[in-house]
Amino acid sequence: MSTGTLTRATSTVPADAKVTPARVVRAEWIKFRSLRSSVIMLIATVALLAGLGLAFSAVLADNPPQPGTPAPPGGPSSLDPLGASLGGVNLAQLLIGTLGVLLVAGEYSTGMIRSSLAAVPKRWPVLVGKIAVLAGVSLAVLVPTALLTFLGAQGILGDEGISLGDDGVLRAVLGAAFYLAGVGVLGMAVGALLRNTAGAITTVVALLLVVPGVISLLPESVSDAVSPYLPSNAGEAFMSISSNPDLLSPGAGAAVFVGWLVVLVGAATVLLRRRDA
């Protein structure tokens, strides 16, 4: 077949058959809602965030800290009304991070990624579509969950509770939802980088929980220089309303956390285009 014939054939592709960003996102949405495991893990994330937040608040209401009791180091803690209502974040982040890994690495393990990349030759829209779906669905579910959990927790605490209108509280509550959605994107980027489910999940857990603990055992000069810039500690910075010298400011914490996502997603996008499926 001549080059001219190929050109004419390409130019006559129907408009409704062309690959567009909206169609890629729609295809990824169909994949997401068709996988029972994805829906179950998202529901479990919501259950942990709400259930533990209300449970910690009930414990705090029954056992209020004595006057003068120092707060533990770090971000929000179960010893204060805000921290108790956000007490489910630490475990919920593991579930949604794992969900992000599975949505990408799972396709590599089954070989389905080849069909996705064949349908979208430029490749990068596939990853962008997955991120858009996971981030959009997560925020749509987790924002109202975080708000309702906070309100329910303060109802349990009664006079000892705080208001959503207090300084920094709304930012911290919404920040918890955005942090969890971001952890899902982080898991997705790590899954695309490693393309191995077990290795990617281990990396996400280590980055969020293990590495901060190890860094804290290093000499103080090293720990103080590195620890605030880890993704979990950066997230704590904008989920806290109390100043803490060990954490960045809320704005700086948000910027560092977004920076982690940009770097990881950027690296995953570059490797997706260069490596074979």
C-alpha contacts under 8 A as a table, 3 or more apart, distances in Angstrom:
res1	aa1	res2	aa2	distance
1	M	5	T	6.42
1	M	6	L	7.04
2	S	5	T	5.26
2	S	6	L	6.47
3	T	6	L	5.07
3	T	7	T	6.20
4	G	7	T	5.07
4	G	8	R	6.23
5	T	8	R	5.14
5	T	9	A	6.10
6	L	9	A	5.05
6	L	10	T	6.14
7	T	10	T	5.17
7	T	11	S	6.20
8	R	11	S	5.16
8	R	12	T	6.37
9	A	12	T	5.38
9	A	13	V	6.95
10	T	13	V	5.66
13	V	17	A	6.77
13	V	18	K	7.26
14	P	17	A	5.38
14	P	18	K	6.97
15	A	18	K	5.56
19	V	23	R	6.53
19	V	24	V	7.08
19	V	119	A	7.97
19	V	120	V	6.75
20	T	23	R	5.27
20	T	24	V	6.32
21	P	24	V	5.08
21	P	25	V	6.21
21	P	125	P	6.68
21	P	129	G	7.35
22	A	25	V	5.18
22	A	26	R	6.14
23	R	26	R	4.92
23	R	27	A	6.08
24	V	27	A	5.10
24	V	28	E	6.26
24	V	120	V	7.93
24	V	125	P	6.90
24	V	126	V	6.57
24	V	129	G	5.86
25	V	28	E	5.08
25	V	29	W	6.10
25	V	126	V	7.96
25	V	129	G	4.49
25	V	130	K	6.95
25	V	132	A	7.06
25	V	133	V	6.65
26	R	29	W	4.98
26	R	30	I	6.27
27	A	30	I	5.14
27	A	31	K	6.39
28	E	31	K	5.00
28	E	32	F	6.12
28	E	126	V	7.87
28	E	129	G	6.19
28	E	130	K	5.77
28	E	133	V	6.79
29	W	32	F	4.99
29	W	33	R	6.23
29	W	130	K	7.84
29	W	133	V	5.95
30	I	33	R	5.47
30	I	34	S	5.94
31	K	34	S	5.14
31	K	35	L	6.39
32	F	35	L	5.59
32	F	38	S	6.38
32	F	39	V	7.73
32	F	103	L	7.80
32	F	133	V	7.87
33	R	36	R	7.14
33	R	38	S	7.16
33	R	39	V	6.64
35	L	38	S	5.47
35	L	39	V	6.85
36	R	39	V	5.32
36	R	40	I	6.15
37	S	40	I	5.04
37	S	41	M	6.06
38	S	41	M	5.28
38	S	42	L	6.22
38	S	99	L	6.55
38	S	103	L	7.85
39	V	42	L	5.19
39	V	43	I	6.17
40	I	43	I	5.11
40	I	44	A	6.08
41	M	44	A	4.92
41	M	45	T	6.12
41	M	95	L	6.51
41	M	96	I	7.09
41	M	99	L	6.59
42	L	45	T	5.03
42	L	46	V	6.39
42	L	95	L	7.79
42	L	96	I	6.80
42	L	99	L	7.70
42	L	138	S	7.69
43	I	46	V	5.11
43	I	47	A	6.14
44	A	47	A	4.91
44	A	48	L	6.11
44	A	92	A	7.95
44	A	95	L	7.54
45	T	48	L	5.25
45	T	49	L	6.17
45	T	92	A	4.96
45	T	93	Q	7.69
45	T	95	L	5.98
45	T	96	I	6.40
46	V	49	L	5.17
46	V	50	A	6.10
46	V	92	A	7.53
46	V	141	V	7.68
46	V	142	L	6.73
46	V	145	T	6.77
47	A	50	A	5.32
47	A	51	G	5.47
47	A	52	L	7.98
48	L	51	G	5.13
48	L	52	L	5.60
48	L	53	G	7.84
48	L	88	G	5.53
48	L	89	V	7.81
48	L	91	L	7.04
48	L	92	A	5.76
49	L	52	L	5.86
49	L	53	G	6.02
49	L	86	L	7.08
49	L	87	G	7.26
49	L	88	G	4.17
49	L	89	V	5.78
49	L	91	L	7.91
49	L	92	A	5.91
49	L	145	T	7.67
49	L	146	A	7.36
49	L	149	T	7.84
50	A	53	G	5.18
50	A	54	L	6.16
50	A	88	G	6.78
50	A	145	T	6.69
50	A	146	A	7.18
50	A	149	T	5.33
51	G	54	L	5.38
51	G	55	A	6.05
51	G	88	G	7.25
52	L	55	A	4.86
52	L	56	F	5.88
52	L	85	S	7.84
52	L	87	G	5.95
52	L	88	G	4.78
53	G	56	F	5.36
53	G	57	S	6.20
53	G	84	A	5.76
53	G	85	S	4.16
53	G	86	L	5.32
53	G	87	G	4.86
53	G	88	G	5.31
53	G	149	T	6.57
53	G	150	F	7.67
53	G	153	A	6.87
54	L	57	S	5.07
54	L	58	A	6.17
54	L	84	A	7.65
54	L	85	S	6.17
54	L	149	T	6.67
54	L	152	G	6.95
54	L	153	A	5.23
54	L	156	I	7.85
55	A	58	A	5.11
55	A	59	V	6.33
56	F	59	V	5.08
56	F	60	L	6.12
56	F	78	S	6.36
56	F	84	A	5.16
56	F	85	S	6.88
56	F	87	G	6.53
57	S	60	L	4.97
57	S	61	A	6.07
57	S	78	S	7.58
57	S	81	P	6.97
57	S	84	A	5.11
57	S	85	S	5.97
57	S	153	A	5.51
57	S	154	Q	7.67
57	S	156	I	6.68
57	S	157	L	6.52
58	A	61	A	5.06
58	A	62	D	6.33
58	A	153	A	7.54
58	A	156	I	6.22
58	A	157	L	7.05
59	V	62	D	5.19
59	V	63	N	5.98
60	L	63	N	4.98
60	L	64	P	5.15
60	L	65	P	7.63
60	L	78	S	7.24
60	L	79	L	6.76
60	L	80	D	7.91
60	L	81	P	7.87
60	L	84	A	7.34
60	L	157	L	7.51
61	A	64	P	5.73
61	A	156	I	6.94
61	A	157	L	5.16
61	A	160	E	7.76
64	P	79	L	7.68
65	P	69	T	6.29
65	P	79	L	6.61
66	Q	69	T	5.63
71	A	77	S	7.46
71	A	79	L	6.81
72	P	77	S	7.03
73	P	244	N	7.97
73	P	246	D	7.83
74	G	77	S	7.74
74	G	233	N	7.81
74	G	236	E	7.45
74	G	244	N	7.28
74	G	246	D	6.91
74	G	247	L	7.21
75	G	83	G	7.96
75	G	233	N	7.68
75	G	236	E	4.95
75	G	237	A	6.40
75	G	239	M	7.10
75	G	240	S	5.54
75	G	244	N	7.58
75	G	247	L	7.60
76	P	80	D	7.47
76	P	82	L	6.87
76	P	83	G	4.16
76	P	84	A	7.68
76	P	86	L	7.46
76	P	87	G	7.91
76	P	236	E	6.96
76	P	239	M	6.82
76	P	240	S	5.39
77	S	80	D	6.12
77	S	82	L	7.85
77	S	83	G	4.39
77	S	84	A	6.28
77	S	87	G	7.14
78	S	81	P	7.29
78	S	82	L	7.94
78	S	83	G	4.98
78	S	84	A	4.07
78	S	85	S	7.80
78	S	87	G	6.28
79	L	83	G	6.84
79	L	84	A	6.59
80	D	83	G	5.32
80	D	84	A	6.00
81	P	84	A	5.26
81	P	85	S	6.38
81	P	153	A	7.83
81	P	154	Q	7.08
81	P	157	L	7.49
81	P	160	E	7.49
81	P	161	G	5.67
81	P	162	I	6.62
82	L	85	S	5.30
82	L	86	L	6.37
82	L	150	F	7.52
82	L	162	I	7.50
82	L	169	V	7.58
83	G	86	L	5.06
83	G	87	G	5.84
83	G	240	S	7.77
84	A	87	G	4.93
84	A	153	A	7.79
85	S	88	G	7.67
85	S	149	T	6.50
85	S	150	F	5.30
85	S	153	A	5.56
85	S	154	Q	7.74
86	L	89	V	5.83
86	L	146	A	7.70
86	L	150	F	7.42
86	L	173	V	7.58
86	L	176	A	7.36
87	G	90	N	6.90
88	G	91	L	5.83
88	G	92	A	5.96
89	V	92	A	4.97
89	V	93	Q	5.90
89	V	176	A	7.11
89	V	180	L	7.44
90	N	93	Q	5.62
90	N	94	L	7.24
91	L	94	L	5.46
91	L	95	L	6.98
92	A	95	L	5.28
92	A	96	I	6.39
92	A	180	L	7.47
93	Q	96	I	5.32
93	Q	97	G	5.80
93	Q	180	L	5.66
93	Q	183	V	6.40
93	Q	184	G	7.75
94	L	97	G	5.13
94	L	98	T	6.05
94	L	204	V	7.96
94	L	205	V	6.68
95	L	98	T	5.13
95	L	99	L	6.18
96	I	99	L	4.82
96	I	100	G	6.25
96	I	180	L	6.90
96	I	181	A	7.55
96	I	183	V	6.75
96	I	184	G	5.06
96	I	187	G	7.88
97	G	100	G	5.16
97	G	101	V	6.43
97	G	183	V	5.31
97	G	184	G	4.44
97	G	185	V	7.47
97	G	186	L	6.88
97	G	187	G	4.65
97	G	188	M	7.53
97	G	201	I	7.67
97	G	204	V	6.81
98	T	101	V	5.03
98	T	102	L	6.21
98	T	184	G	7.39
98	T	187	G	6.29
98	T	201	I	5.85
98	T	204	V	7.72
99	L	102	L	5.16
99	L	103	L	6.25
99	L	184	G	6.65
99	L	187	G	7.34
99	L	188	M	7.88
100	G	103	L	5.38
100	G	104	V	6.93
100	G	134	L	7.49
100	G	183	V	7.95
100	G	184	G	4.69
100	G	185	V	6.06
100	G	186	L	7.25
100	G	187	G	4.57
100	G	188	M	4.18
100	G	189	A	7.89
100	G	191	G	7.41
101	V	104	V	5.66
101	V	105	A	5.76
101	V	106	G	7.51
101	V	184	G	7.78
101	V	187	G	4.70
101	V	188	M	4.67
101	V	189	A	7.55
101	V	190	V	6.76
101	V	191	G	4.58
101	V	192	A	7.75
101	V	197	T	6.61
101	V	200	A	6.45
101	V	201	I	6.46
102	L	105	A	5.21
102	L	106	G	4.76
102	L	107	E	7.77
102	L	188	M	7.56
102	L	191	G	7.22
102	L	197	T	6.50
103	L	106	G	5.72
103	L	107	E	6.86
103	L	130	K	7.74
103	L	188	M	6.85
104	V	107	E	5.54
104	V	108	Y	6.91
104	V	188	M	6.00
104	V	191	G	5.65
104	V	192	A	5.88
104	V	195	R	7.47
105	A	108	Y	5.07
105	A	109	S	6.31
105	A	191	G	5.00
105	A	192	A	6.29
105	A	194	L	7.81
105	A	195	R	4.88
105	A	196	N	5.62
105	A	197	T	5.23
105	A	200	A	7.88
106	G	109	S	5.11
106	G	110	T	6.32
106	G	197	T	6.55
107	E	110	T	5.24
107	E	111	G	5.79
107	E	112	M	4.95
107	E	113	I	4.98
108	Y	111	G	5.04
108	Y	112	M	6.48
108	Y	113	I	5.50
108	Y	195	R	6.16
108	Y	196	N	7.54
108	Y	277	A	7.64
109	S	112	M	7.94
109	S	195	R	7.83
109	S	196	N	7.26
109	S	197	T	7.68
110	T	113	I	7.74
111	G	114	R	5.95
111	G	115	S	7.85
112	M	115	S	5.44
112	M	116	S	6.61
113	I	116	S	4.98
113	I	117	L	6.11
113	I	277	A	6.92
114	R	117	L	5.24
114	R	118	A	6.00
114	R	277	A	5.98
115	S	118	A	5.04
115	S	119	A	6.19
116	S	119	A	5.27
116	S	120	V	6.30
116	S	126	V	7.14
117	L	120	V	4.95
117	L	121	P	5.72
117	L	122	K	7.70
117	L	123	R	5.51
117	L	126	V	7.20
117	L	277	A	7.93
118	A	121	P	5.62
120	V	123	R	5.62
120	V	125	P	7.25
120	V	126	V	6.93
122	K	125	P	6.86
122	K	273	R	7.51
123	R	126	V	5.63
123	R	127	L	7.40
123	R	272	L	6.85
123	R	273	R	6.12
124	W	127	L	5.46
124	W	128	V	6.34
124	W	269	T	5.83
124	W	272	L	6.94
124	W	273	R	6.78
125	P	128	V	4.87
125	P	129	G	5.77
126	V	129	G	5.12
126	V	130	K	6.28
127	L	130	K	5.11
127	L	131	I	6.20
127	L	269	T	7.17
128	V	131	I	5.09
128	V	132	A	6.07
129	G	132	A	5.08
129	G	133	V	6.22
130	K	133	V	5.27
130	K	134	L	6.18
131	I	134	L	5.27
131	I	135	A	5.83
131	I	185	V	6.09
131	I	188	M	7.35
132	A	135	A	5.31
132	A	136	G	5.77
133	V	136	G	5.19
133	V	137	V	5.96
134	L	137	V	5.34
134	L	138	S	5.86
134	L	181	A	7.61
134	L	184	G	7.15
134	L	185	V	7.26
135	A	138	S	5.15
135	A	139	L	6.07
135	A	181	A	5.50
135	A	182	G	7.22
135	A	184	G	7.30
135	A	185	V	6.80
136	G	139	L	5.36
136	G	140	A	6.12
137	V	140	A	5.10
137	V	141	V	6.24
138	S	141	V	5.28
138	S	142	L	5.71
138	S	180	L	7.89
138	S	181	A	5.48
139	L	142	L	5.12
139	L	143	V	5.52
139	L	177	A	6.49
139	L	178	F	6.71
139	L	181	A	6.21
140	A	143	V	6.12
140	A	144	P	7.29
141	V	144	P	6.17
141	V	145	T	6.39
142	L	145	T	4.82
142	L	146	A	5.89
142	L	177	A	5.24
142	L	180	L	7.99
142	L	181	A	7.92
143	V	146	A	5.31
143	V	147	L	6.30
143	V	174	L	6.24
143	V	177	A	5.26
143	V	178	F	7.71
144	P	147	L	5.07
144	P	148	L	5.94
145	T	148	L	5.25
145	T	149	T	5.89
146	A	149	T	5.14
146	A	150	F	6.09
146	A	173	V	6.18
146	A	174	L	6.96
146	A	176	A	7.18
146	A	177	A	6.32
147	L	150	F	5.19
147	L	151	L	6.26
147	L	173	V	6.57
147	L	174	L	7.39
148	L	151	L	5.10
148	L	152	G	6.00
149	T	152	G	5.07
149	T	153	A	5.92
150	F	153	A	5.05
150	F	154	Q	6.17
150	F	173	V	7.39
151	L	154	Q	5.24
151	L	155	G	6.21
151	L	164	L	7.83
152	G	155	G	5.02
152	G	156	I	6.37
153	A	156	I	5.08
153	A	157	L	6.31
153	A	161	G	7.93
154	Q	157	L	4.90
154	Q	158	G	6.04
154	Q	160	E	7.86
154	Q	161	G	4.76
154	Q	162	I	6.42
154	Q	163	S	7.68
155	G	158	G	5.16
155	G	161	G	7.30
157	L	160	E	5.37
157	L	161	G	5.02
158	G	161	G	5.48
162	I	166	D	7.05
163	S	166	D	5.34
163	S	169	V	7.48
164	L	169	V	5.56
164	L	170	L	5.50
165	G	168	G	7.99
165	G	169	V	6.66
165	G	170	L	6.69
166	D	169	V	5.63
166	D	170	L	7.66
167	D	170	L	7.83
167	D	241	I	7.59
168	G	171	R	5.28
168	G	172	A	6.18
168	G	240	S	7.97
168	G	241	I	5.55
169	V	172	A	5.09
169	V	173	V	6.19
169	V	241	I	6.51
170	L	173	V	5.18
170	L	174	L	6.07
171	R	174	L	5.32
171	R	175	G	5.69
171	R	238	F	7.40
171	R	239	M	7.35
172	A	175	G	4.77
172	A	176	A	6.27
172	A	238	F	5.87
172	A	239	M	4.09
172	A	240	S	5.85
172	A	241	I	6.84
173	V	176	A	5.29
173	V	177	A	6.97
173	V	239	M	6.67
174	L	177	A	5.26
174	L	178	F	6.35
175	G	178	F	5.00
175	G	179	Y	5.83
175	G	235	G	7.92
175	G	238	F	6.16
175	G	239	M	5.57
176	A	179	Y	5.03
176	A	180	L	6.27
176	A	235	G	7.92
176	A	239	M	5.89
177	A	180	L	5.29
177	A	181	A	6.29
178	F	181	A	5.07
178	F	182	G	6.01
179	Y	182	G	4.96
179	Y	183	V	6.18
179	Y	235	G	6.14
180	L	183	V	5.01
180	L	184	G	6.41
181	A	184	G	5.14
181	A	185	V	6.55
182	G	185	V	5.01
182	G	186	L	6.10
182	G	258	V	7.96
182	G	261	L	7.33
183	V	186	L	4.78
183	V	187	G	6.12
184	G	187	G	5.12
184	G	188	M	6.27
185	V	188	M	4.93
185	V	189	A	6.23
185	V	261	L	7.19
186	L	189	A	5.16
186	L	190	V	6.26
186	L	204	V	7.88
186	L	261	L	5.93
186	L	264	L	7.09
186	L	265	V	7.59
187	G	190	V	5.14
187	G	191	G	6.03
187	G	200	A	7.47
187	G	201	I	7.51
187	G	204	V	6.25
188	M	191	G	5.04
188	M	192	A	6.24
189	A	192	A	5.10
189	A	193	L	6.19
189	A	261	L	7.93
189	A	264	L	5.74
189	A	265	V	5.13
189	A	268	A	5.78
190	V	193	L	4.98
190	V	194	L	6.10
190	V	195	R	7.99
190	V	200	A	5.79
190	V	203	T	7.65
190	V	204	V	7.30
190	V	264	L	7.06
190	V	268	A	7.48
191	G	194	L	5.40
191	G	195	R	5.29
191	G	196	N	6.64
191	G	197	T	6.71
191	G	200	A	5.23
191	G	201	I	7.77
192	A	195	R	5.25
192	A	268	A	5.67
192	A	272	L	7.36
193	L	267	A	7.43
193	L	268	A	5.11
193	L	271	L	7.09
193	L	272	L	7.93
194	L	197	T	7.97
194	L	199	G	7.02
194	L	200	A	6.04
195	R	200	A	7.35
196	N	199	G	5.44
196	N	200	A	5.90
197	T	200	A	5.25
197	T	201	I	6.13
198	A	201	I	5.32
198	A	202	T	6.15
199	G	202	T	5.17
199	G	203	T	6.15
200	A	203	T	5.02
200	A	204	V	6.22
201	I	204	V	5.15
201	I	205	V	6.22
202	T	205	V	5.24
202	T	206	A	6.04
203	T	206	A	5.06
203	T	207	L	5.99
204	V	207	L	5.13
204	V	208	L	6.15
205	V	208	L	5.29
205	V	209	L	5.78
205	V	210	V	6.88
206	A	209	L	5.42
206	A	210	V	4.45
206	A	211	V	5.68
207	L	210	V	6.23
207	L	211	V	5.41
207	L	212	P	7.46
207	L	230	L	7.90
207	L	231	P	7.72
208	L	211	V	6.80
208	L	212	P	7.06
208	L	230	L	7.95
208	L	231	P	6.83
208	L	232	S	5.45
209	L	212	P	5.94
209	L	213	G	6.75
209	L	232	S	7.70
210	V	213	G	5.35
210	V	214	V	6.30
211	V	214	V	5.04
211	V	215	I	6.01
212	P	215	I	5.13
212	P	216	S	6.22
212	P	227	S	6.45
212	P	230	L	7.10
212	P	232	S	7.90
212	P	233	N	7.82
213	G	216	S	5.20
213	G	217	L	6.80
214	V	217	L	5.37
214	V	218	L	7.04
215	I	218	L	5.40
215	I	222	V	7.83
215	I	223	S	5.57
215	I	226	V	7.54
215	I	227	S	6.44
216	S	219	P	7.89
216	S	220	E	7.70
216	S	223	S	5.54
216	S	227	S	7.20
217	L	223	S	7.55
218	L	222	V	6.36
218	L	223	S	5.83
219	P	222	V	5.49
219	P	223	S	6.15
220	E	223	S	4.93
220	E	224	D	5.83
221	S	224	D	5.46
221	S	225	A	6.34
222	V	225	A	5.20
222	V	226	V	6.20
223	S	226	V	5.34
223	S	227	S	5.36
224	D	227	S	5.77
224	D	228	P	6.98
224	D	246	D	6.95
225	A	228	P	7.15
226	V	229	Y	5.72
226	V	230	L	7.03
227	S	230	L	5.60
227	S	233	N	6.92
228	P	233	N	5.47
228	P	234	A	5.98
228	P	246	D	6.63
228	P	247	L	5.30
228	P	248	L	6.08
228	P	253	G	7.99
229	Y	233	N	6.63
229	Y	234	A	5.80
229	Y	248	L	7.97
229	Y	253	G	7.65
229	Y	256	V	6.51
230	L	233	N	5.43
230	L	234	A	6.00
230	L	257	F	7.97
231	P	234	A	5.05
231	P	235	G	6.12
231	P	256	V	7.33
231	P	257	F	5.38
231	P	260	W	6.86
232	S	235	G	5.02
232	S	236	E	6.30
233	N	236	E	4.91
233	N	237	A	6.37
233	N	247	L	6.89
233	N	253	G	7.78
234	A	237	A	5.18
234	A	238	F	7.17
234	A	247	L	7.24
234	A	248	L	6.78
234	A	252	A	7.84
234	A	253	G	4.25
234	A	254	A	6.53
234	A	256	V	6.29
234	A	257	F	5.72
235	G	238	F	5.70
235	G	239	M	6.41
235	G	253	G	6.17
235	G	254	A	6.67
235	G	257	F	6.44
236	E	239	M	4.95
236	E	240	S	6.13
236	E	247	L	7.64
236	E	253	G	7.69
237	A	240	S	5.66
237	A	247	L	5.66
237	A	248	L	5.68
237	A	249	S	6.03
237	A	250	P	4.99
237	A	253	G	5.26
237	A	254	A	7.59
238	F	241	I	7.74
238	F	249	S	7.23
238	F	250	P	4.04
238	F	251	G	6.91
238	F	253	G	5.99
238	F	254	A	6.26
239	M	250	P	7.58
240	S	243	S	7.70
240	S	250	P	7.68
243	S	247	L	7.91
243	S	249	S	7.81
244	N	247	L	5.52
244	N	248	L	7.87
245	P	248	L	7.51
247	L	253	G	7.87
248	L	251	G	7.98
248	L	252	A	5.87
248	L	253	G	5.40
249	S	252	A	5.20
249	S	253	G	5.91
250	P	253	G	5.07
250	P	254	A	6.18
251	G	254	A	5.20
251	G	255	A	6.25
252	A	255	A	5.01
252	A	256	V	6.14
253	G	256	V	5.17
253	G	257	F	6.15
254	A	257	F	5.15
254	A	258	V	6.13
255	A	258	V	5.20
255	A	259	G	6.02
256	V	259	G	4.87
256	V	260	W	6.35
257	F	260	W	5.20
257	F	261	L	6.60
258	V	261	L	5.07
258	V	262	V	6.17
259	G	262	V	5.06
259	G	263	V	6.16
260	W	263	V	5.33
260	W	264	L	6.15
261	L	264	L	5.26
261	L	265	V	5.85
262	V	265	V	5.32
262	V	266	G	5.79
263	V	266	G	5.11
263	V	267	A	6.09
264	L	267	A	5.17
264	L	268	A	6.11
265	V	268	A	5.00
265	V	269	T	6.06
266	G	269	T	5.10
266	G	270	V	6.29
267	A	270	V	5.21
267	A	271	L	6.26
268	A	271	L	5.26
268	A	272	L	5.95
269	T	272	L	5.06
269	T	273	R	6.46
270	V	273	R	5.43
270	V	274	R	6.43
271	L	274	R	5.00
271	L	275	R	5.73
272	L	275	R	5.70
272	L	276	D	7.83
